[in-house]
């Protein structure tokens, strides 16, 4: 049973969830209008701004999906755990949502364009669910190993591998770079306190405009470390150190600090700054997850996992913002499709235009009406508990 404060807290959460769902529904209606008003254009004809293209996914760098062990450019995994209450009734509860991606290229008969899927919404087919019980993991692992033999490269994940992945997915704490994210706000408050002029934040963004391991990256990192030391010393009334330590541990710490600072920035109008913000968030998430995973034991219980992937050689429909690629690799790599700052619409789908529109038309009214009903009901409960209704 919840006490009065608990009910008020849940009511406020419900109001927030309802408003968020309602806003997502309105955004979905907007996307429907855009799809109706905008035709799919050849990749060669894309211009700066919101575009809609269709083509075949390709690229050299791939990921290995956790369940099917399939080479892909994006995978999204939902992890659920079976929970039993005091009455003996059980149900699945989501414990992790893991999305990872690498940049890829979309190609049609007219040309190709680079795609950075960070922050996109995915409409991709789900694979079959996979259940794993930690109590039977050892036997399952042995049988899978014997069955796979020498061809284990293409085999699906064993139960032991899935449990290891679950531990990493649950330990991973993505550094959401949304402007209203509470963690981003906390980092931002610290930066504003120690560096009200914003020099450290600007230095952090400059770090992540450079390719990692490059001389430019290291030079910008040194500049950030100096700004960091100066701001810290000033706030404590001391003097900044005469030199920045070149110890590897210190360098790693400064890299993570630069990532946290850049990722906590508000959305940037400049496309280069915005891409740097996303790159910093991806680095921070990955390295914080690796540190947490080393301290996380193998999970115990019954789990269910399901994954969706964006695969090489498959046709996809992409609606997103075309911008100038800050790091072109060749003459035909000057554009990139990503999530825009002025227009955040970014959808990657394996469906045709008609199928996408039909699915969105089903979702939009449910989100608008359901979100509004939830927000109103929870607001009424909140006001009633306060005696204002």
Secondary structure, DSSP 8 states (H G I E B T S, - for coil): ---HHHHHHHHHHHHHHHHHHHHHHHHHHHHHHHHHH-----GGG--SEEEEEEEEEE-S--EE-TTT--EESEEEEEEEEEEE-TTS-EEEEEEEEEEEE--EEEEETTEEEEE--TT-EEE--B---EEEEGGGHHHHHHHHHHHHGGGGGGS---HHHHHHHHHHHHH-------TT-HHHHHHHHHHHHH-TT-HHHHHHHHHTTS-TTSHHHHHHHHHHHHHHHHHHHHHTTS---SS----HHHHHHHHHHHHHHHHTS---SSHHHHHHHHHHHHHHHHHHHHHHHHT-----SEEEEEEEEE-TT-EEEEEEEEEE-TT-SSTT--EEEE--SS----EEESS-HHHHHHHHHHHHHHHHHHHHHHHHHHHHHHHHHTT--
